[in-house]
Amino acid sequence: MSEPKIYTMSVSSVYPLYLKKVEKKGRTQTELDQVITWLTGYSEAQLAEQLSKEVDFKTFFQEAPELNPNVSLITGVICGYRVEEIEEPLMQKIRYLDKLVDELAKGKAMEKILRTSK
């Protein structure tokens, strides 16, 4: 069975679509980057480097310093699937990212998106 196409797509090719989606709703690139770095453990500089190297999603998540320990708090439906029920680990990480971008675009407060207690 072949891998889903998203695994081999470069993150840098999808990033502008994420950015367009959140900016259309009044959010910023800084907020988008904050969400991505929260999820993956990349620093701002490391994220920029990954985007410039045009790594694919598989490599992006393999090289991620550390997935946030609170990812299990990300729940809900994305692309017709409940993110907490996706069994394939890489697809689940990609869908976590999609879910966070969706929440950002929908205007959720950053502390709710980043699952911080305040």
Backbone torsions as a table, in degrees:
resi	resn	phi	psi	omega
1	MET	NA	132.6	-177.8
2	SER	-80.9	156.8	179.3
3	GLU	-73.1	151.0	173.8
4	PRO	-59.5	145.5	-177.4
5	LYS	-56.5	-34.6	-177.1
6	ILE	-58.7	-30.7	-178.1
7	TYR	-60.8	-35.1	-176.3
8	THR	-99.2	-0.5	176.0
9	MET	-76.3	143.2	178.4
10	SER	-75.0	140.3	177.8
11	VAL	-61.3	-36.2	-178.4
12	SER	-67.0	-20.1	176.8
13	SER	-81.3	-24.7	-179.2
14	VAL	-93.8	-28.8	-178.1
15	TYR	-51.4	-46.8	179.3
16	PRO	-61.2	-29.2	177.4
17	LEU	-71.1	-41.0	174.2
18	TYR	-59.6	-46.5	-177.4
19	LEU	-62.1	-45.7	179.2
20	LYS	-59.9	-42.7	-179.4
21	LYS	-61.2	-45.7	-177.3
22	VAL	-76.2	-36.9	179.6
23	GLU	-66.5	-33.1	178.1
24	LYS	-61.6	-25.5	180.0
25	LYS	-101.8	14.6	174.5
26	GLY	85.7	11.5	177.8
27	ARG	-95.8	171.9	-172.2
28	THR	-117.2	164.9	175.2
29	GLN	-62.7	-37.0	178.2
30	THR	-59.3	-42.7	179.0
31	GLU	-66.8	-40.8	177.3
32	LEU	-60.2	-47.7	179.6
33	ASP	-62.5	-37.1	178.7
34	GLN	-62.4	-42.2	179.0
35	VAL	-63.7	-44.5	-178.6
36	ILE	-66.3	-43.4	-179.7
37	THR	-68.6	-34.5	176.1
38	TRP	-60.4	-46.3	-177.2
39	LEU	-67.2	-44.2	-168.0
40	THR	-97.7	-20.7	-175.3
41	GLY	85.4	-2.6	175.2
42	TYR	-65.7	147.5	169.3
43	SER	-81.6	170.9	176.5
44	GLU	-56.8	-45.0	-178.8
45	ALA	-65.2	-41.2	178.8
46	GLN	-65.8	-38.6	177.5
47	LEU	-62.8	-46.9	178.7
48	ALA	-59.4	-38.6	179.5
49	GLU	-66.8	-42.8	178.0
50	GLN	-61.5	-41.0	179.1
51	LEU	-66.5	-39.9	-179.0
52	SER	-70.5	-30.1	178.6
53	LYS	-79.2	-9.3	179.4
54	GLU	56.1	44.4	178.5
55	VAL	-70.2	152.7	177.1
56	ASP	-81.5	170.0	-177.2
57	PHE	-61.2	-37.0	179.9
58	LYS	-59.8	-50.0	179.4
59	THR	-66.2	-41.5	-179.2
60	PHE	-54.4	-47.1	-178.6
61	PHE	-80.0	-30.1	175.6
62	GLN	-64.3	-37.8	-177.0
63	GLU	-89.8	-4.0	-179.6
64	ALA	-59.9	131.2	-177.5
65	PRO	-54.0	-49.0	-179.0
66	GLU	-167.1	123.7	175.5
67	LEU	-65.6	138.7	-177.3
68	ASN	-57.3	135.2	-179.3
69	PRO	-62.5	-17.8	-179.4
70	ASN	-93.1	13.6	-178.9
71	VAL	-60.9	-27.4	180.0
72	SER	-64.7	-15.3	177.8
73	LEU	-81.8	-9.1	177.5
74	ILE	-81.8	114.4	-178.7
75	THR	-134.5	165.6	177.1
76	GLY	121.6	-176.9	-174.4
77	VAL	-102.3	133.9	173.2
78	ILE	-140.8	131.5	-178.9
79	CYS	54.5	33.4	177.1
80	GLY	81.5	4.0	-179.7
81	TYR	-122.3	144.1	172.9
82	ARG	-77.1	121.6	-174.5
83	VAL	-60.7	-34.1	-178.0
84	GLU	-72.8	-12.6	-179.3
85	GLU	-103.5	-2.2	179.6
86	ILE	-70.7	124.1	-173.6
87	GLU	-85.8	-30.8	-176.9
88	GLU	-77.5	117.4	-172.5
89	PRO	-56.4	-44.0	-178.9
90	LEU	-66.7	-44.0	178.8
91	MET	-62.2	-38.3	179.4
92	GLN	-63.4	-41.3	178.9
93	LYS	-64.2	-41.7	178.6
94	ILE	-63.3	-42.3	179.8
95	ARG	-70.6	-31.2	172.2
96	TYR	-58.7	-46.0	179.7
97	LEU	-61.4	-45.9	177.9
98	ASP	-58.1	-42.7	-178.5
99	LYS	-64.2	-42.9	178.9
100	LEU	-64.1	-41.4	178.0
101	VAL	-63.5	-41.6	177.2
102	ASP	-60.2	-45.5	-179.5
103	GLU	-63.0	-39.1	177.5
104	LEU	-62.6	-45.4	-179.0
105	ALA	-66.7	-27.4	-179.6
106	LYS	-83.5	0.1	174.5
107	GLY	86.8	13.7	177.0
108	LYS	-61.7	149.1	177.4
109	ALA	-66.4	143.3	-177.5
110	MET	-57.2	-39.1	-178.5
111	GLU	-65.8	-28.6	175.1
112	LYS	-74.2	-42.1	178.6
113	ILE	-61.1	-43.5	-176.7
114	LEU	-86.2	7.0	175.5
115	ARG	51.6	46.5	176.5
116	THR	-103.7	145.0	179.9
117	SER	-91.7	121.2	179.0
118	LYS	-137.2	NA	NA
